Amino acid sequence: MQRRRLDPPAGSLLAEDDGALLHARGIRYGRAARFAAPQPMPPWSDVLDATARGPACPQLPSRLQWVTGPVIDGLALSEDCQVLSVTAPSDANGLPVMVWLHGGAYVSGGGEAPKYDANELARRGRVVVVRVTYRLGVLGYLSPSGVDNLGLLDQVLALKWVRANIGAFGGDPERVTVFGQSAGGDSVHSLLLCQQATGLFQRAIMQSAPIGIRDGRDAMTAAMRSAANAITTGELLDAQTAAAAAAAPFGLIGSMPFGPIMGSDPLPTAADAEHRLADAARRIELLIGYTRNDGAPFVAMNPRAARLKQFGRVGAAVQRIAAAAVTRRVFGRPARQLADAWRRYGGRSATFRVDWSPVRMRACHCIELPLLFDAPAWSDAPMLGGGPIDDRLAETVRRNWAGFAHNGIDGLDSPSLRFG
């Protein structure tokens, strides 16, 4: 592994180059005081060592760790978490750029995590992959100062950094695809609504975005805000737990208590959202989809579901019906509706569904991630049951994602994709 100097406008840096791929990690794209909007990093004068992974936002263990395995193990935690990493073919020159926004219900995860290493996607797909870390939980989406959506503002700032600097890594700033899964997919939806992000990306992929629970959050947010009052980072995480508990009585939307707040900068009011989406559809191509059993882990975590086990096969059947209902309401139907609306607004859209079912958890939430990112890092994921990745299917998924980055809808195998 050799070190290679790059000279983007942000400042010179040393990346790693193995002859096939270039890796630049832990690059600061912004800085922010606690509960304040992020500011661009001034250009640095020394040569930055970009060979070590950056931190994740302070967080509690993921509630889906029993599905995915640990995600951020080995990463430091810091409130100064506005960092990104770049993976690109060593000979990249004017290649499409794919900007990844991780999931985790806006309370966990990090773009620097090895589980999101995109070596195969970058190498075989001939794309430049950027992975973004942003503020989460109370730090990102429940500011006591009233400045909300800080995590979203971090994402916008990261996209501005990409536009200004990605050319030095061999990326084309005029061909940027934003893609994300779960809360990351929901973040993509917010960026489509966000006027500040206009012109920063041309294509969007939304994977298992829970857009069916975006509305009706005002009362819940008010209850959470009154429950969160803290000073130290440790107290903030305790306050985050209290805020999440305050959200529990609000039903399905309480299952993802943190997230972007409509009507708070940089998002429009709910009444203006359709107008913003119609405007975005005329500029941005959209690929959107979900997994066949997206709702299964969330139903399984519900205490009521645990009581169903005593009823044997009947209880299991009821749990499957409940999971199908959650999948349909939160993920599937909203995805199809948005794809239809996109075309109605005059834009181009395509859909996908992942049916790959390696073990009894079936095609659950997150199941496509080992197909998209580097498989070895996912070997400890319980959702895989210790079984192998379907390499042929993984190649198909990556080919379509990269094809979309290169050529939009025309780069897909079909405008209605099925995987597995």
DOVO-491639 format. One record per atom (N, C-alpha, C, O): x, y negated, z. Coordinates in steps of 0.1 Angstrom, whole numbers, plus 5000, padded with zeros to 4 digits. Each point is the difference from the previous one (the first is absolute). Layout:
DOVO-491639
XYZ ...
//
This chain:
DOVO-491639
500850125000 499249885000 500949885000 500849985009 499149934981 500849884999 499249885004 498750004999 502049905005 499349875003 500149914988 501050004993 497949935005 499949924988 499449865004 499049995007 501749914988 499649865004 498949954990 500250024987 498849925018 498949944992 499949855004 500349975012 499349944979 500049865003 498649944997 499949924991 499050125016 498749944998 500049865005 500949965008 498249954989 499949875005 500049995015 500449905006 499050205001 500050005014 501350005007 500249965011 500850094982 501450025005 500650134996 499350104997 502049905003 500750134996 499950115010 499849975012 500150154983 499950115009 500750124995 500450014988 499950095021 500650134996 499050105001 499450025011 500450064978 499050115000 500850134998 501249994997 498150125004 500750134997 499550054987 498949984996 502150084996 499750054987 500750134998 501250025001 497950094997 500650134998 500250044986 500250124997 499749784994 500150034986 498750024992 500049994988 499050055020 498750024994 499049895005 499249954993 500950035020 499149905007 500749905008 501150035006 498449854995 500549895008 499049995012 498850004998 501849995014 499249985012 500449885008 501249995003 497949924999 500349885008 498950005011 498849994997 501650015016 499150025011 500049895010 501049925001 497950065006 500049915011 500249854997 500649935008 499050034980 500249864995 498949915007 498850034998 501649875008 499049915006 499449914989 500749924994 498050085005 499349924990 499449875007 499549914993 500450105020 499449885007 500450015015 500650095005 498949815002 500250005015 498749935006 499449924993 500350115019 498949945006 500150005015 500550105006 499049805001 499850005014 498850085003 499150024991 500850035021 498850085004 498749924997 499949895004 499250174990 498649944997 500149884991 499149915000 502050084992 500149894991 500150054985 500550124998 499149804993 500250044986 501450024996 500949935005 499450174986 501450024997 500549894991 499349944992 502050045009 500749914991 501150074992 500550105004 499849854984 501050064992 501450005007 500349905007 500550204991 501350005005 500949904991 499950014988 500849905019 500949924992 501150094994 500450105006 500249874982 501050084994 501250015010 500449915006 500150224995 501150025009 501349984993 500150024987 500949945020 501349964994 501050125000 500850024990 499250075020 500850115000 499450114992 498950004996 501950105000 499550124993 499350095010 500650055010 498149974987 499250095009 500350144998 500050054989 500150035022 500150144999 498650065000 499350005010 500350054978 498650054998 500050154999 499450064991 501450015018 500150144999 499350075011 500050135000 499549805010 499350065012 498549974999 499649894996 499650205009 498649985000 499749895010 500649995011 498449934986 499549905009 499050055010 499750125000 499849795009 499150055011 498550014995 499749954989 499550115019 498650004999 499449915010 500749965010 498149994988 499349925010 499850085013 499750124999 500449825013 499750075012 498650075000 499049934995 500950195009 498850084998 499950115010 501050055005 497850004997 499850135007 500050114991 500049984988 500250155017 500050114991 498750014991 498949965004 501350084983 498950004991 498950115005 500450115004 498449854994 498950105004 499950114990 499450105003 501249884985 500050114990 501350084999 500350074991 500549925020 501350075000 499750155000 500950074994 498049975011 499750154999 499750044986 499850124997 500049794994 499750024986 501349994991 500450094992 500349805010 501149964992 501450045006 501050014993 499050025020 501350015007 500549865003 499449904995 501750095012 500549865004 500449934987 500650064991 499149815009 500449924988 501149915002 500949994991 499249945020 501049905002 501250045009 500849925004 499350214999 501150055008 501349964994 500250014988 500749945021 501349954996 500149864996 501149944999 497749995000 500049864998 500049915013 499350045009 501449854991 499949915011 498649934999 499450004989 500249955022 498849925001 500349855003 500849985009 498749934984 500349865002 498849914995 499450034989 500449865018 499049914995 500649934987 499249954992 502150055007 500649944987 500050114990 501150054996 497749984999 499950124991 499749974986 499550084992 500749795004 499749964986 501150054991 500949924997 499250215000 501150054992 499450084989 498850055000 502049984990 499650084988 501350084995 501149965003 498650154990 501050084994 499850014985 498850004996 502250024996 499950014986 500750134996 501250025003 498150064989 500650124993 499849984985 498949984995 502250034998 500049984985 501050094993 501050045006 498650004982 501150074992 501249914999 499949884999 501350195001 501249925000 500249924988 500649895001 498850154988 500149924987 498849924997 499749964989 499550015022 498749934998 500349874993 500949925003 498250044988 500049874993 498649974994 499650064990 499749855017 498749974996 499050105002 499050014992 501150085018 499150105002 498849955008 500149915008 498750164991 498949975008 500350015015 500850085004 498549845004 500250005015 498850065007 498849964996 501450125013 498950065008 500249965015 501050045006 498149885000 500149965014 499150085009 498849994998 501850085011 499250095009 499749945013 500849945007 497950074997 499549955013 499550135007 499150064996 501649975015 499750125008 498749995007 499449895003 500050235001 498850005008 500350025014 501249995005 497750045003 500250025014 499049925008 500249965012 498650014982 498949935007 500449865005 499449955009 501649994985 500549875004 500650005014 500249905006 500150224999 500650015013 501350085001 500750015010 499650074979 501250085000 500650014986 499449964990 501850105010 500750024987 501049894998 500249915008 500550114981 501149904996 500550044986 500250114997 500149794995 500550024987 501450064999 500350064990 500549935021 501350065000 500050155003 501150064999 497850005004 500050135004 500450104989 499749984989 501150125015 500550104990 498950074992 500150044989 498749975018 498950074993 499549924988 499350054992 501149825007 499649924988 501249984991 499949914991 501250175010 501149994991 499450044986 499350104999 501149824991 499350024987 501150034989 499949954989 501050145014 501150034991 499550064987 500449964989 498750145012 499550074988 499149914992 500150004988 499149925019 499149904993 500949904992 499649974988 501449985018 500849904993 500950074989 500149944989 500450175014 500950074990 499350054988 500349974988 498750115014 499250064989 499149904994 499750014988 499749905020 499049914994 500649884994 499349924994 502150065008 500749884995 499349875004 499649924992 500250075022 499449885006 500949965011 500850075006 499149804998 500649955012 499050005011 498949934999 501450135012 499050025011 500449915012 501250015005 497949915000 500349915011 499050045011 498850024998 501750005014 499250055012 500049895010 501149955004 497750005000 499949885009 499650045014 499150095002 501549855008 499650015014 499449875004 500549894996 498450125011 499249885004 499550015014 500050115006 499649785000 499550015014 498750075001 499150004991 500750075021 498950095002 499349965013 500549925008 498350144994 499349995012 499749865005 499749914992 500550075021 499849865006 500949904993 499749894998 501650154999 501049914994 499649964986 500349894996 499050194997 499749974986 498549964997 499849934991 499350115018 498649984996 499149965012 498750014998 501849955013 499149955011 500849895008 500150025012 500349884981 500749895007 499249925009 498949964996 501550035017 499249915009 500049864996 499249925005 501850044987 500149864995 499049964990 499849894996 499550224999 499049974989 500550004986 499349994991 502150045008 500650014987 499950154996 500950085004 498149964989 499850144998 500750054987 500649924993 499350205004 500550064987 501549984998 500549994989 500250025022 501549974999 500650124992 501049984993 498650145009 500550114993 499849994985 500950034992 497949925004 499749974986 500949894995 500550014989 499749885019 500949904995 501450054999 500849954991 499750145017 501350074998 500050064986 501049994993 498050085004 500050074987 500049914988 500750024991 498649875010 500149894990 501449954998 500549984989 500149995023 501449954999 500950104994 500949964993 498950175010 500950104994 499850004985 501050024993 497849975002 499850004986 500649874993 500550014989 499549885018 500749884995 501550035000 500749964990 499950115020 501450045000 500350094988 501049984993 498150115004 500250094989 500049924987 500950034991 498249885007 500049934988 501249924998 500549994988 500149955022 501249924999 501350084999 500949954994 499150175011 501350075001 500150134993 501150054998 497850014998 500150144995 500750024987 500550114997 499749784996 500850014987 501450055003 500650064991 500049905020 501350045003 500250155003 501150054999 497850025003 499950145002 499650084988 499950125000 499949814989 499650064987 498550014999 499550074991 499749855017 498650004999 499449884992 500749904999 498250124995 499349904993 498949935008 499050065004 501249815000 499049945009 498749974993 499049965007 500950064980 498749994993 499350134999 498950004994 501650115011 499450135000 500050065014 500850095002 498449865007 500050055014 498750075003 498949944997 501250185008 498850075005 500150015015 501050055005 498049915001 499950025015 499250125002 498950024995 501650075014 499350135003 500150035015 501049975006 497950084999 500050035015 499050115003 499050024992 501150045020 499150115004 499449975013 500749945009 498150094993 499249975012 500049855003 499549934992 501150035020 500049865003 500949934989 499749884997 501250194997 500849934989 499149984988 500249904993 498950205004 499149984989 499049895003 499649924991 500050075022 499149895004 500749874999 499449904996 501950105006 500849884999 500049954985 500049884997 500150224994 500049974986 498749934996 499949904993 499050155013 498749934998 500049865005 499549914993 501150075018 500149865006 500949914990 499649884998 501450184997 500949924991 499249964987 500349904994 498850195002 499249974988 499149885003 499649924991 500050065021 499149895005 500849875002 499449905001 501950125001 500849895005 500549914989 500850044991 498849835010 500549914989 501549975001 500649984989 500050035023 501449985001 500850114992 501249984997 498250135001 500750114993 499850004985 500550084993 498749825002 499849994985 501349994993 500849925003 499350174987 501249994991 501250085006 501050024993 498950045019 501150075006 500050154996 501050075002 497949984993 499950144995 499050014989 499049924999 501150184992 499250024989 499250125000 499050024992 501350085017 499350125001 499950045014 500849965008 498250124995 499850045014 499550155001 499250044992 501350035018 499650145003 499550005014 500749965010 498150084992 499450025014 499750145003 499250074993 501649995017 499950145003 499250015014 500549955010 498450124990 499250025012 499949885008 500250005013 499449894981 499849875007 498650015007 499050034993 500949945020 498850015007 499149884998 499649945010 500150034978 499349874997 498550015004 499349905000 500350225003 498650025005 499849945014 498849995004 502249985003 499949945014 500649865001 500449965011 499749974978 500649865000 499049905006 500449905006 498350124991 499049905004 499550015014 500250115007 499349784998 499350015014 501050005011 499750075010 501549874989 501050015010 500149895010 500750005009 498549894989 500149885008 499850025015 500849965008 498150104995 499750035014 501150095007 500449975011 500050134981 501050095006 501349925002 500750025010 499749904980 501349925002 499949915012 501049995007 497949944995 499849925012 500250075013 500649965009 498850174991 500150085012 501450045003 500550005011 500250034978 501450045001 500949895005 500950025008 498849864986 500949885004 499949975014 501049975007 497850054999 499849975014 500750105009 500349985012 499950144982 500650115008 501650004999 500650065008 499949864983 501550004998 500649875005 499749894996 501150135015 500749885006 501350055005 500050075010 501149904984 501350055004 501149914996 499949904993 501350135013 501249924998 501150084994 500549974989 500050135018 501150084995 499550104990 498850024998 502250044994 499650094990 499350125006 499050054994 501550005018 499350115006 498649975004 499150084998 500749805007 498749955004 499149994987 498850035001 501849934988 499249994988 499550134995 498850014996 502050105006 499550134996 498950055009 499150074996 501149905017 498950035010 498749924996 498950065001 501349824995 498949924997 499350054987 498849994998 502150064993 499450064988 499250125003 498950024993 501550065017 499150115004 498749965005 499050064998 501049835010 498849955006 499149944989 498850025001 501849914989 499249954989 499450114992 498849994996 501950125001 499550114993 498850065008 499050044994 501149975019 498950055008 498849924999 498950055000 501349814999 498949914999 499350024987 498849964998 501950094992 499550024986 499250134999 499250014991 501050085018 499450144999 498550004999 499550084992 499749835015 498650014999 499449954986 498850014998 502149944993 499549954988 499950104988 500049974989 500050165015 499850114990 501250024991 501149995004 498550044983 501150034990 501049894999 501250034999 498449845001 500949894998 501050005012 501149954998 498550105013 500850005012 501250104999 500950005008 499050094982 501050104998 501349944994 501150065001 498849824993 501149924995 499849865005 499749914993 500650075020 499649875006 500849884995 499549895000 501850134997 500849894995 500050004985 499850104993 500349785001 500049994986 499849854996 499749925008 500450054979 499849874995 498649955003 499050075000 500949805003 498849935004 499549914990 500749904996 498150124998 499549924989 499749865006 499649985011 500649924980 499849865004 501149945008 500049885003 501150205000 501249945006 501150004990 500250104993 500649805007 501049984990 500950134999 500450055011 499950004977 499749954987 498850064993 499950004988 499250065020 498950074994 498749914998 499849915009 499450114981 498849924999 498950055009 500250105007 498749834994 498950055008 499450124993 500350024988 498950055019 499450124994 499149964988 499950074990 499549815011 499149954990 500849974987 499450014989 501849965012 500849974988 500850124995 500749994989 499350125018 500850114996 499750054986 501050034992 497849995004 499750054987 500549914989 500550054990 499449825012 500649914990 501550024998 500550004989 500250025023 501450024999 500450134993 500950004992 498350105011 500350134994 499749994985 500850064992 498249875004 499749994986 501149934993 500450034988 500249875018 501149924994 501350104999 500749994990 499550085021 501250105000 499850104989 501050044994 497850015004 499850114990 500449964986 500450084992 499549795005 500449954986 501550004999 500549984988 500250035023 501549994999 500750135004 501250024996 498250075011 500750115007 499350134996 498750015002 502050094994 499550134998 500050085013 500949985008 498150104994 499850075012 499950154999 499250054991 501550025017 499950155002 499650025014 500749965009 498250114993 499550015014 499450155002 499450054991 500850005021 499550145002 500250045015 500349925008 499550214994 499950055014 500350154999 500150064990 500050005022 500150145001 498750075003 499149945006 500750184990 498750065000 499550025015 498849995002 502150025007 499650015014 500749895009 500450035011 499649854984 500649895007 499549995014 500749975010 498050054992 499449985013 500350115011 499749985012 500850134984 500150125009 500949975012 499550035011 501649904989 500849985012 499349915010 500150015012 499149894983 499449905008 498850075008 499749975011 499650124982 498950075007 500650105010 499550015011 501650054986 500650105009 500549935013 500050065010 500449814989 500549925012 498849965008 500349965012 498550044983 498949955008 499750105011 499950124998 500049835015 499750105011 498750084998 500050115005 499149844988 498750084997 500350124992 499450105001 501649884989 500450114992 500650125008 499850114996 500949855014 500750105008 498950095007 500250125001 498749825002 498950085007 499450104990 499350105004 500849874983 499450094990 500750134999 499450104996 501849915009 500850134999 499350115007 500150124997 499149855014 499450105007 498950074993 499550115004 500149834984 498950064992 500550084989 499350044991 502049995008 500650094990 499849954986 500249884997 499350214994 499949974986 499049894998 500249924991 498750085017 499049894998 500649875003 499849904993 501050095018 500649885004 501049954989 500149884997 500750224998 500949964989 499349954988 500549914993 498450155003 499249954989 499549865002 500049924991 499650055021 499549865003 501249904999 499849894995 501350165010 501249914999 500449974986 500449894996 499550214995 500349984986 499049904994 500449924991 498350105012 499049904995 500349865004 499949914993 500550085020 500349865005 501249944993 500049884997 501050215001 501249954993 499749964986 500549904995 498650174998 499649974986 499349865000 500249924991 499050065019 499249885001 501049885002 499849894994 501250125015 500949905002 500849974988 500349884996 500250234997 500749984988 499249924989 500549914994 498250135005 499249934990 499749865004 500149914991 499650065021 499749865004 501149915001 500049884995 501250165010 501149925003 500949994988 500649894998 499650224995 501150004990 499450024985 500349924992 498950195006 499650034987 499149914993 500349954989 498550035017 499049914993 500649864999 499849944989 500849995021 500549874998 501149994989 500049904992 500850215006 501050004990 499350004986 500449924991 498750175007 499350004987 499249874997 500049964989 499449985022 499349884998 501049884996 499649924991 501550085015 501049894996 500550024986 500149914992 500250225004 500450034986 498949954990 500449954990 498450085013 498949964992 499949854999 499849944989 500350005023 499949855000 501149944992 499849904993 501450165008 501249954993 499749994984 500349904994 499150205001 499750004986 498849914997 500049934990 499150065019 498949904999 500549864999 499549914993 501550065015 500649875000 500949974988 500549894998 499750214993 500849984988 501450055001 500849984991 499550095020 501350065002 500150154996 499150054995 502150005007 500250144997 500350085012 500849965009 498650154993 500250085012 500050154997 499450044990 501250045019 500050154999 499950055014 500349935009 499250204992 499850065013 500850135001 500450064990 499849985022 500750135002 499450075013 499449935009 500750204992 499750075012 501050115001 500450074991 500149955022 500950105003 499350125006 499449985011 500650144983 499450125005 501050105005 499550115005 501749864995 501150105004 499850045015 499949915008 499950214994 499750055014 501050115004 499750124998 501549845007 501050105003 499650105012 500450115000 498949845010 499650085012 498649975004 499249934993 500450115018 498549995004 499649865002 498849975000 502149935002 499649865001 499549954987 499549895000 500750184990 499549974987 500749874995 501049965004 498349974986 500649884994 499749885009 499249924997 501450085014 499749905011 500749874997 500849984991 498949925017 500649875000 501650025000 500550075009 500249864982 501450005000 500650124991 501250004998 498050094998 500550124993 500849974987 500850084996 498949804998 500749974987 501449955003 500849994990 499549965022 501349945002 501250094998 501049954994 499050175010 501150094996 500250034985 501050034996 497949954997 500150014985 500649884994 500650014989 499249875017 500549884994 501449965005 500849954992 499550085020 501349975006 500950125001 499650114996 501649885010 501050115000 499550115009 499949985012 499950144982 499350115008 500850045012 499350035010 502049984990 500750065012 499749925013 499950075011 499849814988 499749925013 498750045005 499749975012 499450094981 498750045004 499950145005 498950055002 502250024999 500050145003 499450035014 499550115002 500549795007 499550025013 498649965002 499449995011 499949974978 498649955000 499150125003 499950094991 499349915020 499150115003 499050024989 499550114998 500149784995 499050024989 500550094989 499150054992 502249975007 500550104990 500150145005 500250094992 499649935021 500050135005 501350084998 500050125000 501149814998 501350064998 500250064986 501050064997 498049924994 500150054987 500749904990 500449895004 499950164984 500849924991 499149894993 498850015000 501949894995 499349904992 499850064986 500950074995 498049904999 499850044986 500849904991 499649894996 501650155000 500949924992 499449954987 500249884996 499150214997 499449964987 499049895003 499949904992 499250115018 499049905003 500749875004 499549904996 501550115012 500749885005 500649934988 499949874999 500650204991 500549934988 498949934992 500249904995 498750175005 498849944993 499649875007 499749904993 500250105020 499649885007 501049894998 499649894997 501750145004 501049894998 500049954986 500249884998 499650214993 500049964986 498849904997 500249904993 498750135013 498849914998 500249875007 499749894994 500850115018 500349875007 501049924993 499849884998 501350184997 501049924993 499549964986 500249894996 499050204998 499449964987 499149885001 499949924991 499350085020 499249885003 500849875001 499749904995 501450125013 500949885001 500649954987 500249884998 500150224993 500549964987 499049954990 500249894994 498650175006 499149974989 498549995005 499150004991 500749995022 498649985005 499250124997 500550115000 498249874998 499050114997 500550094989 499850125000 500849824990 500550074988 501150105004 500350094992 500349895019 501150095004 499650125008 500850085005 497949934997 499450115008 499750124991 499749984989 500250145017 499650124993 498549994996 499550054990 499749885019 498649994998 499549885009 500749975010 498249964986 499549905008 499250055012 499649925009 500350214992 499350075011 500950125004 499750114995 501249875014 501050105003 499650095011 499349965010 501150174989 499850105011 501350075002 500650054991 499849965022 501350065003 499750125009 499549985012 500850144984 499950125008 498850084996 499750105006 
//
